[in-house]
Amino acid sequence: MSIALRLALLSDEVDQLEHDLDAARRQNGKPLQLVGIAEIAEIAGVTPNTAASWRQRGRLPEPLAVLKQGGVWSRADVEAWLAKK
C-alpha cells in the first residue's frame, strides 16, 4: 500500500474519530456532563460510600471511561439509570 493511500485512510479515520468525539460531547443538543462517584452520590442523595458500593457490586451503568481516580459516567446515563431504579 502506498504512503499516499495510507495517509488518506488515516485521514478518514481521524475525521471519523473527530465526528464520534463531537457526538459524544453532545447529548440531546446539550454538552456532555461527566460525573464521578461523588457526583453520582449527590445526584442520588446517598453517601459516596454507597455509590462506591453500587459500583463495586456492578449495579451502576458501565462508565464511559476509567481513570486512575475511578470511573466517569455521563450524567444523563446516571439519571436515566436512577429513574429506572
C-alpha positions in Angstrom: 0.0 0.0 0.0 1.4 3.4 -1.0 2.1 6.1 1.6 -0.4 8.4 -0.1 -3.1 5.7 0.3 -2.2 5.1 4.0 -2.3 8.8 4.7 -5.7 9.1 3.0 -7.0 6.2 5.1 -5.6 7.7 8.3 -7.2 11.0 7.4 -10.6 9.3 7.0 -10.1 7.6 10.4 -9.2 10.9 12.1 -12.3 12.5 10.6 -14.5 9.7 11.9 -12.9 9.9 15.3 -13.5 13.7 15.4 -17.1 13.2 14.4 -17.6 10.5 17.1 -16.0 12.7 19.7 -18.2 15.6 18.8 -21.2 13.4 19.0 -20.1 12.2 22.4 -19.7 15.7 23.7 -23.4 16.4 23.0 -26.4 14.5 24.1 -29.8 15.8 23.2 -28.1 19.0 22.0 -26.5 19.7 25.3 -22.8 19.4 26.3 -21.9 16.1 27.7 -21.7 16.3 31.5 -19.3 13.8 33.1 -19.7 12.7 36.7 -17.8 10.6 39.1 -18.8 8.6 42.2 -19.1 11.8 44.4 -21.4 13.4 41.9 -23.4 10.2 41.5 -23.9 10.1 45.3 -25.0 13.7 45.3 -27.5 13.1 42.4 -28.9 10.0 44.1 -29.0 11.5 47.6 -26.7 8.9 49.1 -23.3 8.9 50.6 -20.2 8.4 48.4 -19.6 5.1 50.1 -23.0 3.9 49.0 -22.4 4.9 45.4 -18.9 3.3 45.5 -20.6 0.1 46.8 -23.0 0.2 43.9 -20.0 0.4 41.5 -18.2 -2.5 43.3 -21.3 -4.7 43.1 -21.9 -3.9 39.4 -25.1 -2.0 40.0 -24.1 1.2 38.2 -24.2 1.5 34.4 -20.8 0.9 32.7 -18.6 4.0 32.9 -17.7 5.9 29.8 -14.0 5.7 30.8 -12.0 4.6 33.8 -9.2 6.9 35.1 -6.7 6.4 37.9 -9.2 8.2 40.2 -12.1 5.9 39.1 -14.8 5.7 36.5 -16.6 8.6 34.8 -20.2 8.4 33.6 -22.5 10.6 31.6 -24.8 12.4 33.9 -27.7 11.7 31.6 -26.9 7.9 31.7 -26.8 8.0 35.6 -30.1 10.0 35.7 -31.8 7.5 33.4 -30.4 4.6 35.5 -31.8 6.2 38.7 -35.2 6.8 37.1 -35.4 3.1 36.3 -34.2 2.0 39.8 
